[in-house]
Amino acid sequence: PLCVSPAADPAVISPQDPTLLIGSSLVATCTVSPDFHLKAHDLYWTLNGRRLPAASYAALGPTTLSVALAHLNGSKQQSGDNLVCHSRDGGILAGSCLYVGLPPEKPVNITCWSKNMKDLTCKWAPGTEGETFLHTNYTLKYKLRWYGRDNTCQEYHTAGPYSCHIPKDLALFTPYEIWVEASNRLGVAVSDVVMLDILDVVTTDPPSDVHVSRVGDLEDQLSVRWSSPPALKDFLFQAKYQIQYRVEDSSEWKVVDDVGNQTSCRLAGLRPGTVYFVQVRCNPFGIYGSKKAGIWSDWSNPTAASTPRSERAAGGCDPKAGEQNTTLRRELKQFFGWVKKHAYGCSNLGIKLYDQWRVWLQKSHKTRNQV
Protein backbone atom coordinates (compact mmCIF):
# COMPACT_ATOMS: atom_id res chain seq x y z
CA PRO A 1 0.00 0.00 0.00
CA LEU A 2 1.07 3.56 -0.69
CA CYS A 3 1.80 5.82 2.26
CA VAL A 4 -0.85 8.53 2.30
CA SER A 5 -1.32 11.34 4.82
CA PRO A 6 -4.98 12.35 5.18
CA ALA A 7 -5.69 15.96 4.23
CA ALA A 8 -7.99 16.73 7.18
CA ASP A 9 -6.99 14.77 10.29
CA PRO A 10 -8.76 14.82 13.65
CA ALA A 11 -5.24 14.77 15.10
CA VAL A 12 -1.77 16.00 14.12
CA ILE A 13 1.44 13.95 14.02
CA SER A 14 4.75 15.70 14.44
CA PRO A 15 7.16 15.55 12.69
CA GLN A 16 5.16 15.06 9.51
CA ASP A 17 6.69 12.84 6.77
CA PRO A 18 10.31 12.97 8.03
CA THR A 19 13.30 11.65 6.06
CA LEU A 20 15.90 9.83 8.15
CA LEU A 21 19.15 7.95 7.71
CA ILE A 22 19.17 4.24 8.47
CA GLY A 23 19.99 3.70 12.15
CA SER A 24 18.39 6.97 13.27
CA SER A 25 15.94 7.27 16.18
CA LEU A 26 12.69 9.23 16.19
CA VAL A 27 10.19 10.49 18.75
CA ALA A 28 6.82 11.26 17.15
CA THR A 29 3.82 12.86 18.84
CA CYS A 30 0.08 12.62 18.15
CA THR A 31 -2.06 15.51 19.43
CA VAL A 32 -5.84 15.10 19.21
CA SER A 33 -8.14 17.98 18.35
CA PRO A 34 -10.23 19.10 21.40
CA ASP A 35 -13.38 18.60 19.33
CA PHE A 36 -12.99 14.82 19.57
CA HIS A 37 -12.90 14.58 23.38
CA LEU A 38 -10.12 11.94 23.36
CA LYS A 39 -7.32 11.67 25.91
CA ALA A 40 -3.78 10.40 25.54
CA HIS A 41 -4.68 7.07 27.18
CA ASP A 42 -7.33 6.55 24.43
CA LEU A 43 -4.65 6.41 21.70
CA TYR A 44 -2.22 3.85 20.26
CA TRP A 45 0.30 3.66 17.36
CA THR A 46 0.91 1.33 14.41
CA LEU A 47 3.82 1.11 11.95
CA ASN A 48 2.98 -0.49 8.60
CA GLY A 49 -0.13 -2.00 10.22
CA ARG A 50 1.73 -3.54 13.17
CA ARG A 51 0.78 -2.23 16.61
CA LEU A 52 3.74 -0.71 18.45
CA PRO A 53 4.31 -1.79 22.09
CA ALA A 54 2.86 0.41 24.83
CA ALA A 55 6.29 0.51 26.49
CA SER A 56 7.42 2.89 23.71
CA TYR A 57 4.59 5.39 24.49
CA ALA A 58 4.67 8.44 26.71
CA ALA A 59 1.83 10.88 27.54
CA LEU A 60 3.14 14.43 27.03
CA GLY A 61 -0.16 16.08 27.93
CA PRO A 62 -3.85 15.32 28.32
CA THR A 63 -4.37 14.90 24.56
CA THR A 64 -0.80 14.15 23.33
CA LEU A 65 0.78 10.70 23.07
CA SER A 66 4.37 10.15 21.87
CA VAL A 67 6.10 7.05 20.54
CA ALA A 68 9.85 6.39 20.50
CA LEU A 69 11.38 4.52 17.53
CA ALA A 70 15.05 3.51 17.82
CA HIS A 71 17.59 2.24 15.29
CA LEU A 72 15.28 2.49 12.29
CA ASN A 73 15.81 0.13 9.36
CA GLY A 74 15.39 1.08 5.73
CA SER A 75 11.84 1.72 4.56
CA LYS A 76 10.03 -1.43 3.51
CA GLN A 77 8.54 0.44 0.55
CA GLN A 78 10.06 3.30 -1.42
CA SER A 79 6.91 5.38 -0.97
CA GLY A 80 7.56 5.47 2.81
CA ASP A 81 6.49 3.53 5.89
CA ASN A 82 3.07 4.21 7.42
CA LEU A 83 3.16 5.58 10.98
CA VAL A 84 -0.46 5.92 12.14
CA CYS A 85 -2.14 7.26 15.30
CA HIS A 86 -5.37 5.41 16.24
CA SER A 87 -8.23 5.88 18.67
CA ARG A 88 -9.06 3.06 21.10
CA ASP A 89 -11.71 1.63 18.75
CA GLY A 90 -9.15 1.36 15.89
CA GLY A 91 -10.17 4.49 14.00
CA ILE A 92 -7.39 6.36 12.17
CA LEU A 93 -6.78 9.80 13.63
CA ALA A 94 -3.63 10.85 11.73
CA GLY A 95 -0.85 9.40 9.61
CA SER A 96 2.73 10.19 8.66
CA CYS A 97 5.13 8.74 6.11
CA LEU A 98 8.59 7.78 7.37
CA TYR A 99 11.32 7.79 4.73
CA VAL A 100 14.30 5.87 6.08
CA GLY A 101 17.24 5.10 3.81
CA LEU A 102 20.58 6.19 2.40
CA PRO A 103 21.71 8.95 0.05
CA PRO A 104 22.47 7.74 -3.47
CA GLU A 105 25.94 6.58 -4.43
CA LYS A 106 27.81 7.77 -7.47
CA PRO A 107 26.62 5.78 -10.51
CA VAL A 108 29.40 3.73 -12.11
CA ASN A 109 30.22 1.59 -15.17
CA ILE A 110 28.57 3.72 -17.83
CA THR A 111 28.63 1.90 -21.18
CA CYS A 112 27.00 3.04 -24.42
CA TRP A 113 26.38 1.67 -27.90
CA SER A 114 24.92 2.99 -31.13
CA LYS A 115 22.75 0.74 -33.33
CA ASN A 116 23.73 1.38 -36.94
CA MET A 117 24.89 4.95 -36.04
CA LYS A 118 21.26 6.07 -35.75
CA ASP A 119 20.84 6.28 -31.95
CA LEU A 120 22.62 5.85 -28.63
CA THR A 121 21.75 3.62 -25.66
CA CYS A 122 23.59 3.81 -22.34
CA LYS A 123 23.39 1.75 -19.18
CA TRP A 124 25.05 2.07 -15.78
CA ALA A 125 25.24 0.55 -12.30
CA PRO A 126 23.82 2.36 -9.24
CA GLY A 127 27.01 2.35 -7.16
CA THR A 128 28.63 -0.37 -5.09
CA GLU A 129 25.68 -0.87 -2.73
CA GLY A 130 22.83 0.18 -4.98
CA GLU A 131 19.91 -0.16 -2.57
CA THR A 132 19.01 3.13 -0.87
CA PHE A 133 15.54 2.06 0.43
CA LEU A 134 14.22 5.33 -0.98
CA HIS A 135 12.88 6.20 -4.40
CA THR A 136 16.01 7.25 -6.30
CA ASN A 137 15.74 9.04 -9.62
CA TYR A 138 18.45 8.56 -12.26
CA THR A 139 18.94 11.12 -15.02
CA LEU A 140 21.27 10.57 -17.98
CA LYS A 141 22.69 13.81 -19.36
CA TYR A 142 24.86 14.47 -22.38
CA LYS A 143 26.36 17.30 -24.42
CA LEU A 144 28.83 17.88 -27.20
CA ARG A 145 32.29 18.11 -25.68
CA TRP A 146 33.36 21.57 -26.79
CA TYR A 147 30.08 23.39 -27.19
CA GLY A 148 26.34 23.03 -26.82
CA ARG A 149 23.99 22.83 -23.89
CA ASP A 150 23.21 19.99 -21.53
CA ASN A 151 20.63 17.53 -22.86
CA THR A 152 18.55 15.11 -20.83
CA CYS A 153 17.70 11.59 -22.00
CA GLN A 154 13.96 10.87 -21.97
CA GLU A 155 13.46 7.14 -22.73
CA TYR A 156 14.46 5.12 -19.65
CA HIS A 157 14.49 1.38 -18.88
CA THR A 158 14.84 0.46 -22.57
CA ALA A 159 17.75 -1.96 -21.97
CA GLY A 160 17.21 -2.80 -18.32
CA PRO A 161 16.42 -0.96 -15.07
CA TYR A 162 19.42 1.40 -15.31
CA SER A 163 19.44 2.44 -18.96
CA CYS A 164 18.27 5.16 -21.31
CA HIS A 165 17.82 5.50 -25.07
CA ILE A 166 18.54 8.60 -27.17
CA PRO A 167 16.71 7.92 -30.44
CA LYS A 168 17.92 10.70 -32.79
CA ASP A 169 19.58 14.08 -33.39
CA LEU A 170 23.10 12.83 -32.64
CA ALA A 171 26.22 14.30 -34.23
CA LEU A 172 29.02 12.27 -35.81
CA PHE A 173 32.74 13.09 -35.75
CA THR A 174 32.36 15.04 -32.49
CA PRO A 175 32.85 13.51 -29.03
CA TYR A 176 30.12 13.62 -26.42
CA GLU A 177 30.31 14.03 -22.66
CA ILE A 178 27.90 11.69 -20.88
CA TRP A 179 27.11 11.39 -17.18
CA VAL A 180 24.37 10.18 -14.80
CA GLU A 181 22.87 12.05 -11.84
CA ALA A 182 21.23 10.13 -8.98
CA SER A 183 18.95 11.91 -6.50
CA ASN A 184 16.64 11.04 -3.62
CA ARG A 185 15.34 12.68 -0.45
CA LEU A 186 18.76 12.44 1.20
CA GLY A 187 21.01 13.85 -1.50
CA VAL A 188 22.46 13.88 -5.00
CA ALA A 189 25.38 11.94 -6.51
CA VAL A 190 26.94 12.47 -9.94
CA SER A 191 28.92 9.92 -11.93
CA ASP A 192 32.25 10.53 -13.59
CA VAL A 193 31.96 11.98 -17.09
CA VAL A 194 32.43 9.52 -19.96
CA MET A 195 33.66 10.85 -23.30
CA LEU A 196 32.88 8.96 -26.48
CA ASP A 197 32.47 9.34 -30.22
CA ILE A 198 29.43 7.67 -31.78
CA LEU A 199 31.68 6.12 -34.45
CA ASP A 200 33.64 4.27 -31.76
CA VAL A 201 30.66 2.48 -30.19
CA VAL A 202 28.76 1.21 -33.22
CA THR A 203 27.01 -2.11 -33.19
CA THR A 204 24.79 -3.41 -35.92
CA ASP A 205 22.08 -5.87 -36.78
CA PRO A 206 23.20 -9.49 -37.04
CA PRO A 207 24.39 -10.68 -40.45
CA SER A 208 21.46 -11.50 -42.73
CA ASP A 209 20.68 -14.35 -45.14
CA VAL A 210 22.65 -16.97 -43.22
CA HIS A 211 22.69 -20.23 -45.19
CA VAL A 212 24.22 -23.53 -44.12
CA SER A 213 24.65 -26.31 -46.67
CA ARG A 214 26.49 -29.57 -47.26
CA VAL A 215 29.80 -29.69 -49.09
CA GLY A 216 29.02 -32.36 -51.65
CA ASP A 217 29.27 -35.79 -50.01
CA LEU A 218 31.93 -34.76 -47.50
CA GLU A 219 30.51 -36.16 -44.30
CA ASP A 220 32.42 -33.97 -41.86
CA GLN A 221 31.94 -30.51 -43.37
CA LEU A 222 29.30 -27.80 -43.77
CA SER A 223 29.48 -24.54 -45.71
CA VAL A 224 28.21 -21.33 -44.08
CA ARG A 225 27.42 -18.18 -46.08
CA TRP A 226 25.90 -14.87 -45.05
CA SER A 227 25.44 -11.23 -46.08
CA SER A 228 26.87 -8.13 -44.45
CA PRO A 229 24.53 -6.20 -42.12
CA PRO A 230 22.21 -4.28 -44.50
CA ALA A 231 22.08 -1.09 -42.44
CA LEU A 232 25.83 -0.51 -42.79
CA LYS A 233 26.29 -1.29 -46.46
CA ASP A 234 26.44 2.38 -47.41
CA PHE A 235 29.09 3.28 -44.84
CA LEU A 236 32.85 2.89 -45.01
CA PHE A 237 33.62 0.15 -42.52
CA GLN A 238 35.30 -3.20 -42.06
CA ALA A 239 33.86 -6.14 -40.23
CA LYS A 240 34.94 -9.08 -38.17
CA TYR A 241 32.69 -12.12 -38.00
CA GLN A 242 32.32 -14.94 -35.55
CA ILE A 243 30.52 -18.25 -36.00
CA GLN A 244 29.20 -20.49 -33.28
CA TYR A 245 27.70 -23.92 -33.81
CA ARG A 246 26.39 -26.84 -31.78
CA VAL A 247 24.95 -30.27 -32.38
CA GLU A 248 21.20 -30.72 -32.09
CA ASP A 249 21.25 -32.60 -28.78
CA SER A 250 23.71 -30.27 -27.01
CA SER A 251 23.48 -26.81 -25.46
CA GLU A 252 27.23 -26.19 -25.73
CA TRP A 253 28.29 -23.84 -28.52
CA LYS A 254 31.69 -24.02 -30.19
CA VAL A 255 33.01 -20.66 -31.41
CA VAL A 256 35.10 -20.05 -34.53
CA ASP A 257 37.04 -16.81 -33.96
CA ASP A 258 39.27 -16.54 -37.02
CA VAL A 259 36.65 -15.93 -39.71
CA GLY A 260 38.00 -12.45 -40.42
CA ASN A 261 36.05 -10.21 -42.81
CA GLN A 262 34.98 -12.91 -45.26
CA THR A 263 31.28 -13.74 -45.61
CA SER A 264 31.65 -17.49 -45.94
CA CYS A 265 33.31 -20.22 -43.98
CA ARG A 266 33.81 -24.00 -44.14
CA LEU A 267 33.20 -25.85 -40.88
CA ALA A 268 35.28 -29.03 -40.78
CA GLY A 269 35.86 -31.91 -38.39
CA LEU A 270 32.12 -32.38 -37.81
CA ARG A 271 30.28 -35.60 -36.94
CA PRO A 272 28.71 -37.46 -39.88
CA GLY A 273 24.94 -37.72 -40.04
CA THR A 274 24.44 -34.99 -37.43
CA VAL A 275 22.20 -31.93 -37.33
CA TYR A 276 24.06 -28.71 -36.49
CA PHE A 277 22.72 -25.29 -35.52
CA VAL A 278 24.80 -22.34 -36.71
CA GLN A 279 24.78 -18.63 -35.79
CA VAL A 280 26.86 -15.67 -37.03
CA ARG A 281 27.54 -12.24 -35.54
CA CYS A 282 29.36 -9.12 -36.69
CA ASN A 283 31.73 -6.56 -35.17
CA PRO A 284 31.93 -3.41 -37.34
CA PHE A 285 35.15 -1.44 -36.97
CA GLY A 286 37.09 1.28 -38.76
CA ILE A 287 33.87 3.18 -39.57
CA TYR A 288 34.89 6.38 -41.35
CA GLY A 289 38.44 5.77 -40.13
CA SER A 290 37.69 5.18 -36.45
CA LYS A 291 40.62 3.40 -34.81
CA LYS A 292 38.55 1.70 -32.10
CA ALA A 293 36.92 -1.69 -32.32
CA GLY A 294 33.16 -1.75 -32.59
CA ILE A 295 30.74 -3.77 -30.47
CA TRP A 296 29.61 -7.29 -31.33
CA SER A 297 26.09 -7.55 -32.68
CA ASP A 298 23.58 -10.07 -31.39
CA TRP A 299 23.82 -13.54 -32.88
CA SER A 300 21.74 -14.29 -35.96
CA ASN A 301 18.80 -16.65 -35.61
CA PRO A 302 19.97 -20.30 -35.58
CA THR A 303 20.13 -21.99 -38.98
CA ALA A 304 20.13 -25.80 -39.12
CA ALA A 305 21.70 -28.29 -41.52
CA SER A 306 22.90 -31.89 -41.31
CA THR A 307 26.10 -33.53 -42.45
CA PRO A 308 25.85 -36.59 -44.77
CA ARG A 309 25.75 -40.00 -43.13
CA SER A 310 28.92 -42.03 -42.98
CA GLU A 311 29.32 -44.94 -45.40
CA ARG A 312 31.63 -46.87 -43.07
CA ALA A 313 28.97 -49.48 -42.39
CA ALA A 314 28.36 -50.23 -46.09
CA GLY A 315 28.96 -53.87 -47.05
CA GLY A 316 31.49 -55.13 -49.61
CA CYS A 317 32.37 -58.41 -51.34
CA ASP A 318 36.09 -58.24 -50.67
CA PRO A 319 36.99 -58.01 -46.95
CA LYS A 320 40.47 -56.87 -47.88
CA ALA A 321 38.96 -53.91 -49.69
CA GLY A 322 37.09 -53.03 -46.48
CA GLU A 323 40.34 -53.20 -44.54
CA GLN A 324 41.98 -50.93 -47.09
CA ASN A 325 39.07 -48.51 -46.78
CA THR A 326 39.47 -48.42 -42.97
CA THR A 327 43.21 -47.81 -43.32
CA LEU A 328 42.63 -44.98 -45.80
CA ARG A 329 40.08 -43.37 -43.53
CA ARG A 330 42.51 -43.60 -40.60
CA GLU A 331 45.22 -41.94 -42.71
CA LEU A 332 42.72 -39.31 -43.80
CA LYS A 333 41.76 -38.59 -40.20
CA GLN A 334 45.43 -38.22 -39.25
CA PHE A 335 46.02 -35.87 -42.19
CA PHE A 336 43.01 -33.73 -41.34
CA GLY A 337 44.16 -33.59 -37.73
CA TRP A 338 47.43 -32.11 -38.98
CA VAL A 339 45.53 -29.61 -41.18
CA LYS A 340 43.28 -28.60 -38.31
CA LYS A 341 46.26 -28.17 -35.98
CA HIS A 342 48.25 -26.01 -38.39
CA ALA A 343 45.41 -24.18 -40.15
CA TYR A 344 42.62 -23.96 -37.60
CA GLY A 345 39.22 -22.51 -38.41
CA CYS A 346 38.33 -21.28 -41.84
CA SER A 347 41.67 -21.42 -43.59
CA ASN A 348 41.00 -21.74 -47.33
CA LEU A 349 44.47 -23.20 -47.91
CA GLY A 350 43.91 -26.02 -45.42
CA ILE A 351 40.47 -26.83 -46.79
CA LYS A 352 41.73 -26.94 -50.40
CA LEU A 353 44.54 -29.31 -49.47
CA TYR A 354 42.06 -31.46 -47.60
CA ASP A 355 39.60 -31.56 -50.50
CA GLN A 356 42.39 -32.49 -52.95
CA TRP A 357 43.47 -35.28 -50.60
CA ARG A 358 39.88 -36.58 -50.40
CA VAL A 359 39.45 -36.57 -54.20
CA TRP A 360 42.75 -38.41 -54.69
CA LEU A 361 41.77 -41.06 -52.16
CA GLN A 362 38.34 -41.53 -53.74
CA LYS A 363 39.87 -41.96 -57.22
CA SER A 364 42.49 -44.35 -55.86
CA HIS A 365 39.81 -46.40 -54.10
CA LYS A 366 37.65 -46.63 -57.26
CA THR A 367 40.65 -47.74 -59.33
CA ARG A 368 41.45 -50.56 -56.89
CA ASN A 369 37.82 -51.70 -56.86
CA GLN A 370 37.69 -51.82 -60.66
CA VAL A 371 40.85 -53.94 -60.76
Protein Blocks (a to p, Z undefined) as FASTA:
>chain_A
ZZdddfbdcbdcddehiacdehiacdddddddfklopafklgccdeehiacdfklgccfb
fkbccdddehiacdfbfnbpadddddfkopafbdcdddddddddddehiacddehhlacc
ddddebjnlpnoiacddddddddfkgccddddfbghklojbdcddfbhpaehiacddddd
dddfkbccddddddddfklmcccdddehiacddehjafkbccddddddfklmmpccdddd
ddddddfkbcbdcddfklojafbdcdehiaehiacddddddddehiehiabdcddddddd
dddddddddfklpccfblmlmmmmmmmmmmmmmmmmmmmmmmgcjafklmmmmmmmmmmm
mmmmmmmmmZZ
